[in-house]
Amino acid sequence: MRNRTRGAIAAGIGVVAAGALAVTAGAVTSGSSGPAKDPQAAVKKSAVKEDFNGDGYNDLAIGAPGASGGSGYLAVVYGSAHGLDPATRTVIDAKMLGIPDIEGHFADKLAARDLDGDGVTDLVVQAAGGSGDRLIALWGAKGKGLSAQGAVRLHDAQRMAAGDFNGDGKQDLFVTEYMKENKATLLQGPFTRDGKPAKVQTLSVTESDDEALGLTAGDINGDGADDVFVSRAMEESARPGAVLLGGRNGLTKQTGKGPEALPATLGDFNGDGKADLAYREAPGGVVEGPWTDSGTVKVRYGTKDGLGSRTATFTQATPGVPGANETGDVFGASLAAGDVDGDGRDELAVGVPGESIGSKHKAGSTVLLKGSADGLTGTGAQAFSQDTAGVPGVAEAGDEFGGNVRLLDVNGDGKADLADSAPGENAGAGAVWSVPGSASGLVTGKATSFAPGDLGAPAPGASFGDNFNGSTESPLWGLEEN
């Protein structure tokens, strides 16, 4: 199996000029003292978990692993009362870190957590390929944001998921290692600034020649400790996934097998306090394609005993879901869970990067499925593309809009906002959209967008938006070639 990289794809939302890397981290000027005071302010502030500058707003980290001939960089755009503002950002590449053995695609994966327990979020960055898959910790700082100062190598790993897996209130990192099929490691926090975890647990997550394809974390059984779902494969063939339940002593593998899944995410779609697993079904049991797949998303609901058997299925033929179930749409190629309307139940953002918009092949779209007391539903679903009124840009062939998605409250109003990328924009430079959440769902008329040139970052071949902090694995190898 291959690490995910994307080639150049023709598209564009305007001219994006390449420039030298700019580092302009700092407190957001508007609302830098934190969210406006209201009856739920304390709840909103406590929910903030991805705040690299300590101002009370979640921030968005964006990977651009294809930039500069594949050396890559990451960008952080900071949240504020007005949402993401590209004028307040930090851009970091591997050359700034002072760690000489980093090779490969920097920012191929990102995970945001407060590793050292200082109250400010840090970022784990993967440099994939080259001499190995390195994990690097970058430290956040109150009033300053993320920086390369003091960066340290944590571990070598192919897959990672962050969360509190032993329920002690400290943030941990769970990793699996390439070509060591049965080896996984739980690095328990807090971490020291030289990268040392408080405790280490080793365990197995695969069987025979299987390897971990992706990891996603959330509290499936509602006991206060995060759990992990491991999607697995052997070469191009999908294998049943595994569930690891968290607890006081770390992670324990649950008896039984999970579904054959490609990207997967955990969210509480029925509001019962237990995370449910949403995943794209592997078409015909195949991982790398086939890109003729229309796409099927399934949900298995969490129970007090772990992942339950109750399952719901969604396609673009499901009543209420906009669009049509068409060959090559790849509905569910990317997935993200978050409470968009603030009702206490998560929604599911579903990327459809293979969707044709009119005659524009693989222009891409995104669908939002709503949560309800009974779980995820097609009723009231939303869909939009770059040709939707109010959404910046123009849908063009090969954009792959919806190539990656993330739901994260970046304006502090208690409702998750959508980050949506089109890694194929502007001949593979890529771009990101931010769409605010509201009580009635996503407000596409207030969407904003930005590209590498807006951050003073290199554009050619960057695949800007290839991944976000905490986004799910989205194995799209070869989609752009079909």
C-alpha positions as CSV (number, residue, x, y, z in Angstrom):
1,M,0.0,0.0,0.0
2,R,1.2,3.5,-0.8
3,N,1.2,6.7,1.2
4,R,-1.3,9.1,-0.3
5,T,0.1,11.8,-2.6
6,R,-1.7,13.6,-5.4
7,G,-0.4,14.6,-8.8
8,A,-1.1,17.8,-10.6
9,I,-4.7,18.3,-11.7
10,A,-5.9,21.2,-13.9
11,A,-8.2,23.7,-12.3
12,G,-8.3,27.2,-10.7
13,I,-10.1,30.0,-8.9
14,G,-7.7,32.7,-10.1
15,V,-4.0,33.3,-10.3
16,V,-2.1,32.1,-7.2
17,A,1.4,33.4,-7.1
18,A,4.1,31.4,-5.3
19,G,6.0,33.2,-2.7
20,A,8.6,32.8,0.1
21,L,7.3,31.2,3.3
22,A,5.9,33.8,5.6
23,V,5.6,33.4,9.3
24,T,3.1,35.8,10.8
25,A,1.7,34.1,13.8
26,G,0.0,36.1,16.5
27,A,-3.1,36.8,18.4
28,V,-6.1,37.5,16.2
29,T,-6.8,41.2,16.2
30,S,-10.6,40.8,16.2
31,G,-11.9,39.1,19.4
32,S,-8.4,38.3,20.7
33,S,-9.7,38.3,24.2
34,G,-11.9,35.3,23.5
35,P,-15.5,34.6,22.6
36,A,-18.1,37.2,23.4
37,K,-19.7,36.6,26.8
38,D,-23.1,34.9,26.9
39,P,-24.8,32.3,29.0
40,Q,-23.0,29.4,27.3
41,A,-19.6,31.1,27.1
42,A,-18.0,28.8,29.7
43,V,-19.2,25.7,27.9
44,K,-18.0,27.1,24.5
45,K,-14.5,27.9,25.9
46,S,-14.2,24.5,27.5
47,A,-15.0,22.8,24.2
48,V,-12.0,24.5,22.5
49,K,-9.3,21.9,21.9
50,E,-7.4,23.0,18.9
51,D,-6.2,26.5,19.9
52,F,-2.6,27.1,19.1
53,N,-2.4,30.7,20.3
54,G,-4.5,30.4,23.4
55,D,-7.1,33.1,22.5
56,G,-10.1,30.8,23.0
57,Y,-10.8,30.0,19.4
58,N,-10.1,26.8,17.5
59,D,-7.6,27.2,14.7
60,L,-7.2,25.2,11.5
61,A,-3.9,23.6,10.5
62,I,-3.6,22.7,6.8
63,G,-1.2,20.3,5.1
64,A,0.4,21.1,1.7
65,P,2.6,18.0,1.3
66,G,3.2,18.4,-2.4
67,A,4.8,21.8,-2.3
68,S,8.4,22.5,-3.3
69,G,8.8,19.3,-5.2
70,G,7.2,17.2,-2.5
71,S,9.0,18.5,0.6
72,G,5.8,20.1,1.7
73,Y,4.7,22.6,4.4
74,L,1.9,23.3,6.8
75,A,-0.1,26.5,7.4
76,V,-2.1,27.5,10.4
77,V,-5.0,29.9,9.9
78,Y,-6.2,31.3,13.2
79,G,-9.8,31.4,14.4
80,S,-11.6,34.5,15.6
81,A,-15.1,35.9,16.2
82,H,-15.3,36.3,12.5
83,G,-14.0,32.9,11.6
84,L,-10.8,32.0,9.9
85,D,-8.6,35.0,8.9
86,P,-5.8,34.2,6.4
87,A,-4.1,37.5,7.5
88,T,-3.3,35.8,10.8
89,R,-1.4,32.7,10.0
90,T,1.8,30.7,10.4
91,V,3.5,28.8,7.7
92,I,6.2,26.2,8.6
93,D,8.3,23.9,6.4
94,A,10.8,21.2,7.4
95,K,13.8,23.4,6.7
96,M,12.8,25.7,9.6
97,L,12.8,22.9,12.2
98,G,16.5,22.3,12.6
99,I,16.0,18.5,12.6
100,P,18.4,17.2,9.9
101,D,17.0,13.8,9.2
102,I,13.5,14.9,8.1
103,E,12.8,13.7,4.6
104,G,9.7,13.0,2.5
105,H,6.3,14.9,2.4
106,F,6.2,17.2,5.4
107,A,2.7,17.7,6.8
108,D,1.3,14.5,5.2
109,K,-0.7,14.0,8.4
110,L,-1.6,16.4,11.3
111,A,-2.9,15.8,14.8
112,A,-3.7,18.7,17.2
113,R,-3.6,18.2,21.0
114,D,-2.2,19.8,24.1
115,L,0.7,17.3,24.5
116,D,2.5,19.0,27.4
117,G,-0.5,20.1,29.4
118,D,0.2,23.8,29.4
119,G,-3.2,24.8,28.2
120,V,-2.2,25.6,24.7
121,T,-2.6,23.2,21.8
122,D,0.4,21.6,20.1
123,L,0.6,19.9,16.7
124,V,2.0,16.5,15.7
125,V,3.3,16.6,12.1
126,Q,4.2,13.7,9.9
127,A,7.0,13.7,7.4
128,A,6.1,10.7,5.2
129,G,8.5,8.7,3.0
130,G,12.2,9.3,2.5
131,S,14.1,7.6,5.3
132,G,10.9,6.9,7.3
133,D,7.7,8.3,8.6
134,R,8.8,10.8,11.2
135,L,6.5,12.4,13.7
136,I,7.5,15.9,14.8
137,A,6.0,17.9,17.7
138,L,5.5,21.6,17.2
139,W,4.6,23.6,20.3
140,G,1.8,26.2,20.6
141,A,2.3,29.4,22.7
142,K,-0.2,31.7,24.2
143,G,-0.4,35.0,22.3
144,K,2.1,33.8,19.7
145,G,0.7,30.6,18.1
146,L,2.5,27.6,16.6
147,S,6.2,27.9,15.7
148,A,9.2,25.8,14.8
149,Q,11.0,26.8,17.9
150,G,11.8,23.8,20.1
151,A,10.4,21.3,17.6
152,V,11.3,17.7,18.5
153,R,11.1,14.3,16.9
154,L,8.6,12.2,18.8
155,H,8.4,8.8,17.1
156,D,8.5,7.0,13.7
157,A,5.0,6.0,12.7
158,Q,2.8,5.6,9.6
159,R,-0.6,6.3,11.2
160,M,-1.6,8.3,14.2
161,A,-4.6,9.3,16.3
162,A,-4.7,11.7,19.2
163,G,-7.0,11.6,22.3
164,D,-7.3,10.8,26.0
165,F,-7.2,7.0,25.8
166,N,-6.7,6.3,29.5
167,G,-9.3,8.9,30.7
168,D,-6.8,10.8,33.0
169,G,-7.4,14.2,31.3
170,K,-4.0,14.1,29.6
171,Q,-3.6,13.9,25.9
172,D,-2.1,10.8,24.3
173,L,-0.9,9.7,20.9
174,F,-1.6,6.3,19.4
175,V,0.5,5.2,16.5
176,T,1.1,2.3,14.1
177,E,4.3,1.7,12.3
178,Y,5.0,1.0,8.6
179,M,6.1,-2.6,7.7
180,K,5.7,-3.7,11.3
181,E,2.2,-5.0,10.7
182,N,1.4,-6.1,14.3
183,K,3.1,-3.3,16.2
184,A,1.2,-0.3,17.6
185,T,2.3,2.0,20.4
186,L,0.3,4.2,22.8
187,L,2.3,7.2,23.9
188,Q,0.6,8.4,27.1
189,G,0.8,12.1,28.1
190,P,1.8,14.5,29.3
191,F,4.9,14.8,27.1
192,T,8.0,16.6,28.1
193,R,9.3,19.3,25.7
194,D,12.0,16.9,24.6
195,G,9.3,14.5,23.4
196,K,9.2,11.9,26.1
197,P,5.8,10.5,27.0
198,A,4.8,9.7,30.6
199,K,4.2,6.1,29.8
200,V,4.4,3.7,26.8
201,Q,2.1,0.8,26.0
202,T,2.7,-1.6,23.0
203,L,0.0,-3.7,21.5
204,S,-1.2,-5.4,18.3
205,V,-3.9,-4.1,16.1
206,T,-3.6,-6.3,13.0
207,E,-3.6,-9.9,12.0
208,S,-1.4,-12.0,9.7
209,D,-0.1,-9.7,6.9
210,D,-2.7,-6.9,7.4
211,E,-1.6,-3.4,8.0
212,A,-3.4,-0.4,9.5
213,L,-4.9,1.8,6.8
214,G,-6.3,4.5,9.1
215,L,-7.1,5.4,12.7
216,T,-9.9,7.4,14.1
217,A,-10.5,8.3,17.8
218,G,-13.6,8.9,19.9
219,D,-15.5,7.7,23.0
220,I,-17.5,4.8,21.5
221,N,-18.8,3.4,24.8
222,G,-19.3,6.7,26.6
223,D,-17.0,5.9,29.6
224,G,-14.9,9.1,29.4
225,A,-11.9,7.5,27.7
226,D,-11.3,7.7,24.0
227,D,-11.4,4.6,21.9
228,V,-9.8,3.8,18.5
229,F,-11.2,2.3,15.3
230,V,-8.5,0.8,13.1
231,S,-9.3,0.3,9.4
232,R,-7.1,-2.4,7.9
233,A,-6.0,-3.7,4.6
234,M,-3.6,-6.1,2.9
235,E,-2.1,-4.6,-0.2
236,E,-5.1,-3.4,-2.2
237,S,-7.6,-5.5,-0.4
238,A,-9.7,-4.3,2.6
239,R,-9.8,-6.3,5.8
240,P,-12.2,-6.2,8.8
241,G,-11.4,-3.3,11.1
242,A,-10.6,-3.5,14.8
243,V,-11.9,-1.6,17.8
244,L,-9.6,-0.7,20.7
245,L,-11.4,0.4,23.9
246,G,-9.7,2.9,26.1
247,G,-9.6,2.7,29.9
248,R,-7.5,3.3,33.0
249,N,-4.8,0.9,31.8
250,G,-4.7,2.2,28.2
251,L,-6.2,0.5,25.1
252,T,-7.6,-3.0,24.9
253,K,-8.6,-4.8,21.7
254,Q,-12.4,-5.5,21.6
255,T,-13.5,-9.0,20.7
256,G,-15.1,-9.3,17.2
257,K,-14.4,-7.6,13.9
258,G,-15.4,-4.2,12.6
259,P,-16.4,-3.3,9.1
260,E,-14.2,-3.1,6.0
261,A,-13.8,0.7,5.9
262,L,-11.9,3.3,3.9
263,P,-12.0,6.7,5.5
264,A,-13.8,6.6,8.9
265,T,-14.7,9.1,11.5
266,L,-16.4,9.0,14.9
267,G,-19.2,11.3,16.0
268,D,-22.3,11.3,18.2
269,F,-25.1,11.4,15.6
270,N,-27.9,10.7,18.0
271,G,-26.7,12.6,21.0
272,D,-26.6,9.7,23.4
273,G,-23.1,10.4,24.6
274,K,-21.6,7.5,22.7
275,A,-19.6,8.0,19.5
276,D,-20.8,6.3,16.3
277,L,-18.7,5.1,13.5
278,A,-19.3,6.6,10.0
279,Y,-17.3,5.1,7.2
280,R,-17.1,4.7,3.4
281,E,-17.6,1.1,2.5
282,A,-14.7,-0.4,0.5
283,P,-16.2,-1.1,-3.0
284,G,-15.9,-4.8,-3.7
285,G,-13.4,-5.0,-0.9
286,V,-10.8,-3.0,-2.8
287,V,-8.8,-0.1,-1.1
288,E,-7.1,1.6,-4.1
289,G,-10.1,2.4,-6.2
290,P,-12.0,1.5,-8.2
291,W,-12.8,5.1,-9.1
292,T,-15.9,4.0,-10.9
293,D,-17.5,3.6,-7.5
294,S,-20.5,5.8,-6.8
295,G,-19.8,5.6,-3.1
296,T,-21.6,4.2,0.0
297,V,-21.4,5.6,3.5
298,K,-22.5,3.5,6.5
299,V,-22.9,4.2,10.2
300,R,-22.6,1.8,13.1
301,Y,-23.8,3.1,16.4
302,G,-21.9,3.1,19.7
303,T,-23.2,1.2,22.8
304,K,-22.0,0.9,26.4
305,D,-20.2,-2.3,25.3
306,G,-18.4,-0.7,22.3
307,L,-19.3,-0.7,18.6
308,G,-22.8,-2.1,18.1
309,S,-24.4,-3.9,15.2
310,R,-27.1,-1.4,14.4
311,T,-26.2,0.0,10.9
312,A,-27.6,2.7,8.6
313,T,-26.6,3.1,4.9
314,F,-26.5,6.3,2.9
315,T,-25.9,7.0,-0.8
316,Q,-26.9,9.8,-3.1
317,A,-30.0,7.7,-3.8
318,T,-31.1,7.8,-0.2
319,P,-34.3,9.8,0.3
320,G,-33.5,13.4,1.2
321,V,-29.9,13.3,0.0
322,P,-29.3,15.7,-2.9
323,G,-27.7,14.5,-6.1
324,A,-27.7,11.2,-8.0
325,N,-26.0,7.9,-7.3
326,E,-23.6,8.1,-10.3
327,T,-20.5,6.2,-11.4
328,G,-17.3,7.7,-10.2
329,D,-18.7,10.2,-7.7
330,V,-16.9,8.5,-4.8
331,F,-19.5,9.7,-2.2
332,G,-17.7,9.5,1.2
333,A,-14.2,9.8,-0.1
334,S,-13.7,12.2,2.9
335,L,-15.7,12.4,6.1
336,A,-16.0,14.7,9.1
337,A,-18.3,14.8,12.2
338,G,-19.3,17.8,14.2
339,D,-22.3,19.6,15.6
340,V,-23.1,22.2,12.9
341,D,-26.5,23.4,14.2
342,G,-25.7,23.3,18.0
343,D,-28.4,20.9,19.0
344,G,-26.1,18.5,20.7
345,R,-26.1,15.9,17.9
346,D,-23.3,15.7,15.3
347,E,-23.7,16.1,11.6
348,L,-21.6,14.3,9.0
349,A,-19.8,16.2,6.2
350,V,-19.4,13.9,3.2
351,G,-16.9,14.8,0.4
352,V,-17.9,13.8,-3.1
353,P,-14.7,14.8,-5.1
354,G,-15.5,12.7,-8.1
355,E,-18.9,14.5,-8.7
356,S,-19.4,16.0,-12.1
357,I,-21.0,19.5,-12.1
358,G,-22.7,19.6,-15.4
359,S,-20.1,18.6,-17.9
360,K,-17.2,19.4,-15.5
361,H,-15.7,16.0,-14.7
362,K,-14.5,15.6,-11.1
363,A,-15.3,19.2,-10.2
364,G,-16.5,17.8,-6.8
365,S,-19.1,18.6,-4.2
366,T,-19.9,18.2,-0.5
367,V,-23.0,16.9,1.3
368,L,-24.0,17.5,4.9
369,L,-26.1,14.8,6.6
370,K,-28.0,15.9,9.7
371,G,-28.0,14.3,13.1
372,S,-31.3,13.4,14.9
373,A,-32.5,11.6,18.0
374,D,-32.6,8.5,15.9
375,G,-29.2,9.0,14.4
376,L,-27.9,10.2,11.0
377,T,-30.6,11.0,8.5
378,G,-31.0,12.0,4.9
379,T,-33.8,14.4,5.8
380,G,-32.8,18.0,5.5
381,A,-29.4,17.2,3.9
382,Q,-27.5,20.0,2.2
383,A,-25.2,19.8,-0.9
384,F,-23.1,22.5,-2.5
385,S,-20.2,23.0,-4.9
386,Q,-18.2,25.9,-6.2
387,D,-21.2,26.6,-8.5
388,T,-23.5,27.1,-5.6
389,A,-24.7,30.7,-5.1
390,G,-22.5,32.5,-2.5
391,V,-19.6,30.0,-2.6
392,P,-16.4,31.6,-3.9
393,G,-14.9,30.3,-7.1
394,V,-16.2,28.4,-10.1
395,A,-16.5,24.6,-10.4
396,E,-14.0,23.3,-12.9
397,A,-13.0,19.9,-14.1
398,G,-10.4,18.2,-11.8
399,D,-10.9,20.5,-8.8
400,E,-11.9,17.6,-6.6
401,F,-13.8,19.9,-4.3
402,G,-14.6,17.9,-1.2
403,G,-11.3,16.1,-1.3
404,N,-10.9,16.7,2.4
405,V,-13.4,18.0,5.0
406,R,-13.3,19.0,8.7
407,L,-16.0,20.3,11.1
408,L,-14.6,22.6,13.7
409,D,-16.0,25.6,15.5
410,V,-13.6,28.4,14.5
411,N,-15.7,31.4,15.4
412,G,-16.7,30.5,19.0
413,D,-20.4,30.4,18.5
414,G,-20.9,26.8,19.6
415,K,-21.6,25.5,16.1
416,A,-19.1,23.6,14.0
417,D,-17.9,25.3,10.8
418,L,-16.9,23.4,7.7
419,A,-13.4,23.4,6.3
420,D,-13.5,22.0,2.8
421,S,-10.6,21.6,0.3
422,A,-10.1,21.2,-3.4
423,P,-6.6,19.9,-3.7
424,G,-6.8,20.0,-7.5
425,E,-7.5,23.7,-7.7
426,N,-5.2,25.7,-9.9
427,A,-3.3,22.8,-11.4
428,G,-2.8,21.1,-8.1
429,A,-2.0,24.1,-6.0
430,G,-5.1,23.6,-3.9
431,A,-7.5,25.9,-2.0
432,V,-9.6,25.8,1.2
433,W,-13.1,27.0,1.9
434,S,-14.6,27.9,5.3
435,V,-18.4,27.6,5.6
436,P,-20.0,28.7,8.9
437,G,-22.5,26.6,10.8
438,S,-25.8,27.9,12.1
439,A,-29.0,26.6,13.7
440,S,-30.3,25.9,10.2
441,G,-27.1,24.2,8.9
442,L,-24.2,25.4,6.8
443,V,-24.6,29.0,5.5
444,T,-23.0,28.7,2.1
445,G,-23.8,32.3,1.3
446,K,-21.2,33.3,4.0
447,A,-18.5,31.0,2.7
448,T,-15.0,32.3,2.3
449,S,-11.9,30.8,0.6
450,F,-8.2,31.2,0.5
451,A,-5.3,29.6,-1.4
452,P,-1.5,29.4,-0.9
453,G,-0.9,32.9,-2.4
454,D,-3.2,34.4,0.2
455,L,-0.8,33.2,2.9
456,G,2.4,34.0,1.0
457,A,3.2,30.3,0.6
458,P,4.4,28.3,-2.4
459,A,1.5,27.2,-4.7
460,P,2.8,25.0,-7.6
461,G,1.8,21.4,-6.9
462,A,1.2,22.1,-3.2
463,S,-2.0,20.1,-2.8
464,F,-3.0,22.7,-0.2
465,G,-5.8,21.3,1.9
466,D,-4.7,17.7,1.3
467,N,-5.3,17.3,5.0
468,F,-6.4,19.2,8.1
469,N,-5.6,18.8,11.8
470,G,-7.5,15.7,12.8
471,S,-9.0,15.0,9.4
472,T,-9.7,11.4,8.4
473,E,-7.6,9.3,6.1
474,S,-8.8,9.9,2.5
475,P,-7.1,7.4,0.2
476,L,-7.6,8.9,-3.2
477,W,-4.5,7.5,-4.9
478,G,-5.0,7.6,-8.6
479,L,-8.4,9.3,-8.7
480,E,-6.9,12.3,-10.5
481,E,-5.6,9.9,-13.3
482,N,-9.0,8.5,-14.1
